[in-house]
């Protein structure tokens, strides 16, 4: 920025002379005026020089300021670009973390100190929804489920959920909760807690809950326990069967000698009962030995009515000794089924012995058999019912497992062997309670009505009658 200094004419700065002054005074006054004018001109020249210097300095400062502003604008633009890149990276990182959080196999729930939920991933939603829908939860579960879909606060959860989260907050380690207990589809959920203090005040904190579905781990643990139990039972059974076989062979030998010793008819009948019992015991020992790898049953046409008649005669002395009345209702005469008769006898023997043990003070046992039609198929039904305490609801799903027994010291193999034999014959063994009181075990065997006993024998010889063919 340039400035131009213009000098004023000297005549414009001269003062008018007053009239009547002497010549000497006029000359002095004019000299004084001339000196004052020269002094003023010097002062103005100096002022204009100073102004020009200041203007030049301002011009230089303005140029420097413009350069500094341009530099700062460049730096600001670079900062803005870096900030934009950082924001984009943060956004991408957040999206990546959200995808990781959504894909975690465990649930993550973050709640503030007042109970407000600030973060929850899909797995946590699934687990909490399953817990809220638990049939065994408190009353009003439908209302709680509607609230819990919002996932706004811990206060909307059911009392069971709040208790579980409180246990996780106050106790170390994982806390477990079972959903739908006593049901085949029960599920286990474990919760672990960690506290984070994002603020300066001690009362400001967030609770992080890690939820995990432990159903598979529980199932695997049970399977491992079952496998260990079965292995221990197999070793014990092999040892016991080996120890029983030696004296059992001697007993069979001596009862054979007694049968040929010319005893009275009544004594011969007793000996026959003893021989039948020994044969059943021998078959039981063999079944125990082959419990984990049972051989195929030796099936032959069997009259189920004769089988029940045998059971009624064979088991009466045992029932009488236990002060139990044995009742037989047999409607299976001339109903034929391809079976290993000794193994079916073992089922009846085990079921009746269990009934006698359940009634130490005496009672009543009924063995019944009849035939029903299930659509186009015919089924033989053999039931053993008693007047004992019945079957507990929690034992129905476990009572056929090896090692389970309601009697102290019992090996827990009887019902497991019975179920295996029933399945080998294509049938099914079920347990329940009869109306009134007592337990009832039902054996269901599929029949092929159109085949006669002769045809069953012929089919056995030609096709070896695969298991499951009636």
C-alpha positions in Angstrom: 0.0 0.0 0.0 1.7 3.3 -1.2 1.0 6.8 0.1 1.6 10.1 -1.9 2.7 13.2 0.1 1.6 16.6 -1.6 3.1 19.8 -0.4 0.8 22.9 0.0 1.8 26.2 -1.7 3.6 28.7 0.5 1.1 31.5 -0.4 -1.7 29.4 1.2 0.1 29.4 4.5 1.0 33.2 4.7 -0.8 35.4 7.2 -2.2 38.9 6.3 -0.2 41.8 7.5 -1.9 44.1 9.9 -2.2 47.8 8.7 -0.2 50.6 10.2 2.9 48.6 11.3 6.3 50.3 11.1 8.5 48.9 8.4 11.0 47.3 10.8 8.2 45.6 12.7 6.6 44.5 9.5 9.9 43.0 8.4 10.4 41.3 11.8 6.9 40.0 11.7 7.4 38.7 8.2 10.7 37.0 9.2 9.0 35.4 12.1 6.1 34.2 9.9 8.6 32.8 7.4 10.5 31.0 10.1 7.2 29.6 11.5 6.1 28.5 8.0 9.5 26.7 7.4 9.1 25.0 10.8 5.6 23.9 10.0 6.7 22.6 6.7 9.5 20.6 8.4 7.0 19.3 10.9 4.6 18.2 8.3 7.4 16.6 6.2 8.5 14.7 9.3 4.9 13.6 10.1 4.4 12.5 6.5 7.6 10.5 6.7 6.5 8.8 9.9 3.1 8.1 8.4 4.8 6.6 5.3 7.0 4.5 7.4 4.1 3.3 9.5 2.0 2.6 6.4 4.9 0.6 4.9 5.3 -1.3 8.2 1.6 -2.0 8.2 1.8 -3.2 4.6 4.6 -5.5 5.4 2.7 -6.7 8.5 -0.4 -7.3 6.5 1.6 -9.4 4.0 3.0 -11.4 6.8 -0.4 -11.8 8.4 -1.8 -13.0 5.0 1.0 -15.5 4.8 0.4 -16.7 8.4 -3.3 -17.0 7.7 -2.7 -19.0 4.6 -0.3 -21.2 6.5 -2.8 -21.7 9.4 -5.6 -22.4 6.8 -3.3 -25.1 5.3 -2.6 -26.6 8.7 -6.3 -26.4 9.7 -7.3 -28.2 6.4 -4.7 -30.9 7.2 -6.0 -31.2 10.7 -9.6 -31.4 9.4 -8.5 -34.1 7.0 -6.8 -36.0 9.8 -9.8 -35.7 12.0 -12.1 -36.9 9.2 -9.8 -39.9 8.7 -9.8 -40.5 12.5 -13.6 -40.3 12.6 -13.9 -42.7 9.7 -11.4 -45.1 11.3 -13.3 -44.9 14.6 -16.5 -45.5 12.7 -15.1 -48.6 11.0 -13.5 -49.8 14.2 -16.8 -49.4 16.0 -18.6 -51.3 13.2 -15.9 -54.0 13.5 -16.3 -54.2 17.2 -20.1 -54.3 16.9 -19.8 -57.2 14.4 -17.4 -59.0 16.9 -19.8 -58.3 19.7 -22.8 -59.5 17.7 -20.9 -62.7 16.7 -19.7 -63.6 20.2 -21.0 -67.0 21.3 -21.6 -65.5 24.8 -24.0 -62.8 25.8 -22.8 -59.3 26.8 -25.0 -57.1 28.9 -23.8 -53.6 30.2 -26.0 -51.8 32.8 -25.5 -48.6 34.6 -25.6 -48.1 38.3 -29.3 -47.2 38.2 -30.1 -50.4 36.2 -30.4 -48.8 32.8 -29.1 -51.1 30.0 -26.6 -49.3 27.8 -25.5 -52.3 25.6 -26.8 -55.8 24.9 -25.7 -58.2 22.1 -28.0 -60.7 20.3 -26.8 -63.7 22.3 -27.7 -62.0 25.5 -31.1 -61.1 24.1 -31.6 -64.8 23.2 -30.6 -66.1 26.6 -32.5 -63.6 28.6 -35.6 -64.2 26.4 -35.3 -67.9 27.0 -35.0 -67.3 30.8 -38.0 -65.0 30.7 -40.0 -67.7 28.9 -39.1 -70.4 31.4 -42.3 -72.3 32.2 -41.2 -72.6 35.8 -40.7 -68.8 36.2 -42.8 -66.7 38.5 -46.5 -65.8 37.7 -47.0 -63.2 35.0 -44.3 -64.5 32.8 -46.1 -63.4 29.7 -46.1 -59.8 31.0 -42.5 -60.0 31.9 -41.6 -61.3 28.5 -43.4 -58.4 26.9 -41.3 -56.0 29.0 -38.1 -57.8 28.5 -38.3 -57.4 24.8 -37.6 -53.7 25.3 -34.4 -54.4 27.3 -34.4 -50.9 28.7 -33.6 -51.6 32.3 -32.8 -54.4 34.7 -35.9 -53.5 36.7 -38.1 -54.9 33.9 -36.6 -58.4 34.3 -38.3 -61.1 36.3 -37.4 -61.7 39.9 -35.5 -64.9 39.0 -33.3 -62.9 36.5 -32.7 -60.1 39.0 -31.7 -62.6 41.7 -29.3 -64.3 39.3 -27.7 -61.0 38.2 -27.4 -59.9 41.9 -25.7 -63.2 42.8 -23.2 -62.7 40.0 -22.6 -59.1 41.2 -22.1 -60.1 44.8 -20.3 -63.5 44.6 -17.1 -64.4 42.8 -17.0 -66.7 39.8 -19.8 -67.8 37.5 -23.4 -68.2 38.8 -25.6 -70.9 37.2 -29.3 -71.0 36.6 -31.3 -73.9 35.3 -34.2 -73.3 32.9 -37.1 -75.8 32.7 -35.7 -78.1 35.4 -36.9 -81.6 35.5 -37.7 -81.5 31.7 -35.8 -83.2 28.9 -35.1 -79.8 27.2 -33.7 -78.1 30.3 -31.1 -75.4 29.7 -28.3 -73.9 31.9 -27.2 -70.3 31.8 -24.1 -69.1 33.7 -23.4 -65.4 34.5 -20.2 -63.6 35.4 -19.9 -60.0 36.5 -17.3 -57.3 36.2 -17.5 -53.6 37.3 -16.1 -50.6 35.4 -15.9 -47.1 36.8 -16.0 -44.7 33.8 -16.4 -41.5 35.9 -14.6 -39.8 38.8 -17.3 -40.5 41.4 -17.3 -43.9 43.1 -21.1 -44.2 42.8 -20.8 -44.0 39.0 -20.1 -47.4 37.6 -21.2 -49.9 34.9 -21.9 -53.6 35.4 -20.7 -55.9 32.6 -22.5 -59.2 32.7 -21.1 -62.1 30.6 -23.8 -64.7 30.0 -23.0 -68.2 28.6 -25.2 -71.1 27.6 -23.9 -74.0 29.6 -26.3 -76.6 28.4 -23.8 -78.4 26.1 -21.2 -78.4 28.9 -23.7 -79.8 31.4 -24.8 -82.4 28.9 -21.2 -83.5 28.1 -20.5 -83.7 31.9 -23.5 -85.9 32.4 -22.5 -88.1 29.5 -18.9 -88.4 30.9 -20.4 -89.3 34.3 -22.7 -91.8 32.7 -19.8 -93.4 30.8 -17.7 -93.6 33.9 -20.6 -95.1 35.8 -21.2 -97.6 33.0 -17.6 -98.6 32.9 -17.5 -99.1 36.6 -20.7 -101.1 36.5 -19.3 -103.2 33.7 -16.2 -104.1 35.7 -18.2 -104.8 38.8 -20.7 -106.9 36.9 -18.0 -109.0 35.2 -16.4 -109.7 38.6 -19.7 -110.6 40.2 -20.8 -112.7 37.3 -17.5 -114.6 37.4 -17.9 -115.2 41.2 -21.5 -116.3 40.9 -21.0 -118.7 38.0 -18.9 -121.2 40.0 -21.4 -121.8 42.9 -24.2 -121.6 40.4 -22.8 -124.6 38.4 -22.6 -126.6 41.6 -26.2 -125.8 42.5 -27.4 -126.9 39.0 -25.5 -130.1 39.4 -27.0 -130.9 42.8 -30.6 -130.0 41.8 -30.2 -132.4 38.8 -29.1 -135.1 41.2 -32.1 -134.4 43.4 -34.5 -134.5 40.5 -33.4 -138.1 39.7 -33.4 -139.3 43.3 -36.9 -140.6 43.3 -38.4 -137.9 45.6 -42.2 -137.5 46.2 -44.2 -135.5 43.6 -44.4 -132.5 45.9 -40.6 -132.5 46.4 -40.1 -133.0 42.7 -42.2 -129.9 42.1 -40.0 -127.9 44.5 -36.9 -129.1 42.8 -38.3 -128.1 39.4 -39.0 -124.6 40.8 -35.4 -124.4 42.1 -34.1 -125.5 38.7 -36.2 -122.9 37.0 -34.9 -120.3 39.3 -31.3 -121.4 38.7 -31.8 -121.2 35.0 -33.2 -117.7 35.3 -30.3 -116.7 37.5 -27.9 -118.2 34.9 -29.6 -116.2 32.2 -29.3 -113.1 34.3 -25.6 -113.6 34.8 -25.1 -114.0 31.1 -27.1 -110.8 30.4 -24.9 -108.9 32.9 -21.8 -110.2 31.2 -23.1 -109.0 27.8 -24.7 -105.8 29.2 -22.7 -103.4 27.1 -22.6 -105.6 24.0 -25.6 -107.8 24.2 -25.8 -110.7 21.7 -28.8 -111.1 19.4 -31.7 -112.9 21.2 -32.3 -116.5 20.3 -35.9 -116.0 19.2 -38.4 -118.7 18.6 -42.3 -118.8 18.4 -43.6 -118.3 22.0 -47.1 -118.5 23.3 -47.3 -115.4 25.5 -50.2 -116.9 27.4 -48.0 -119.8 28.5 -45.3 -117.3 29.5 -47.7 -115.5 31.8 -48.9 -118.8 33.3 -45.3 -119.7 34.0 -44.8 -116.3 35.7 -47.9 -116.8 37.9 -46.8 -120.2 39.1 -43.1 -119.3 39.5 -43.5 -116.1 41.4 -46.3 -117.1 43.8 -43.9 -118.5 46.5 -41.8 -115.3 46.4 -45.0 -113.2 46.7 -46.3 -115.3 49.6 -43.0 -115.0 51.5 -43.2 -111.2 51.0 -46.8 -111.1 52.3 -48.0 -109.9 48.9 -51.0 -111.2 47.0 -50.2 -112.0 43.4 -53.1 -111.7 40.9 -52.8 -113.0 37.3 -55.2 -111.7 34.5 -54.1 -113.6 31.4 -55.8 -112.8 28.1 -52.9 -113.8 25.9 -53.5 -117.5 25.4 -52.7 -118.6 21.8 -51.1 -115.2 21.1 -47.8 -116.1 19.5 -44.7 -113.9 19.3 -41.2 -114.6 18.1 -39.1 -114.1 21.2 -36.3 -115.3 23.4 -38.5 -116.7 26.1 -35.8 -116.8 28.8 -35.2 -113.1 28.3 -38.9 -112.2 28.5 -39.0 -114.3 31.7 -36.1 -112.2 33.0 -38.2 -109.0 32.4 -41.2 -110.4 34.4 -38.9 -111.6 37.2 -37.2 -108.2 37.5 -40.4 -106.2 37.4 -42.1 -108.4 40.1 -39.0 -108.4 42.3 -38.9 -104.6 42.2 -42.6 -104.5 43.1 -42.0 -106.8 46.1 -39.1 -104.6 47.3 -41.3 -101.5 47.1 -43.9 -103.1 49.5 -41.9 -104.3 52.5 -45.1 -104.3 54.6 -47.1 -106.4 52.1 -49.5 -105.4 49.4 -50.9 -106.5 46.0 -49.3 -107.2 42.6 -51.1 -107.8 39.4 -49.7 -109.4 36.2 -52.0 -108.8 33.3 -51.8 -109.4 29.6 -54.0 -108.5 26.7 -53.9 -107.6 23.0 -54.9 -104.3 21.5 -55.0 -102.9 18.0 -53.1 -99.7 17.2 -54.5 -98.8 13.7 -53.6 -101.7 11.4 -51.0 -103.1 13.9 -51.7 -105.5 16.8 -49.7 -105.1 20.0 -49.4 -107.4 23.0 -49.5 -105.5 26.3 -48.0 -107.1 29.5 -48.3 -105.0 32.6 -47.0 -105.4 36.2 -48.8 -103.2 38.7 -48.4 -102.8 42.5 -49.8 -100.9 45.4 -46.5 -99.5 46.5 -45.5 -95.8 46.7 -45.4 -95.4 42.9 -42.9 -93.7 40.7 -41.6 -90.2 41.5 -42.0 -87.7 38.8 -38.3 -86.9 38.8 -37.3 -90.5 38.4 -39.3 -91.3 35.2 -36.6 -90.2 32.9 -33.7 -91.8 34.9 -35.0 -95.1 36.1 -34.0 -97.1 33.0 -30.5 -95.8 33.1 -27.7 -98.2 34.3 -26.8 -97.6 37.9 -30.0 -95.9 38.9 -31.7 -97.5 41.9 -34.2 -96.4 44.6 -32.9 -99.1 47.0 -29.8 -98.5 48.9 -27.0 -100.9 47.8 -28.9 -101.9 44.6 -26.7 -102.2 41.5 -29.3 -100.5 39.4 -29.1 -102.9 36.4 -32.6 -104.6 36.5 -34.6 -102.0 34.6 -31.8 -101.2 32.3 -31.5 -104.8 31.3 -35.3 -105.1 30.9 -35.4 -102.1 28.6 -32.5 -103.5 26.5 -34.3 -106.9 26.1 -37.6 -105.1 25.2 -35.8 -103.1 22.5 -34.1 -106.2 21.1 -37.6 -107.7 20.5 -38.8 -104.5 18.8 -40.9 -103.6 21.8 -41.0 -100.8 24.4 -41.0 -100.7 28.2 -42.7 -97.8 29.9 -43.2 -96.8 33.5 -45.9 -94.8 35.2 -48.4 -94.7 38.1 -51.6 -96.6 38.2 -54.8 -94.8 39.2 -55.1 -94.5 43.0 -51.6 -95.6 44.1 -48.7 -97.7 43.1 -46.5 -98.1 40.0 -47.2 -99.8 36.7 -44.7 -101.1 34.2 -46.0 -101.9 30.7 -44.2 -104.0 28.1 -45.5 -103.5 24.5 -44.6 -106.1 21.9 -45.6 -105.8 18.2 -47.5 -108.8 16.8 -47.9 -110.1 13.3 -51.4 -111.6 13.5 -51.6 -113.2 10.1 -48.7 -115.6 10.8 -49.4 -118.9 12.5 -46.9 -120.6 14.9 -45.8 -122.9 12.0 -45.2 -119.9 9.8 -43.2 -118.3 12.6 -41.0 -121.4 12.8 -40.5 -121.5 9.1 -39.7 -117.7 9.0 -37.2 -118.3 11.8 -35.4 -121.0 9.9 -35.4 -119.1 6.6 -34.8 -115.5 7.7 -33.4 -116.0 11.2 -36.1 -113.5 12.3 -34.2 -110.2 12.7 -35.0 -108.3 15.9 -38.1 -106.2 15.8 -40.1 -108.8 13.6 -43.1 -110.1 15.5 
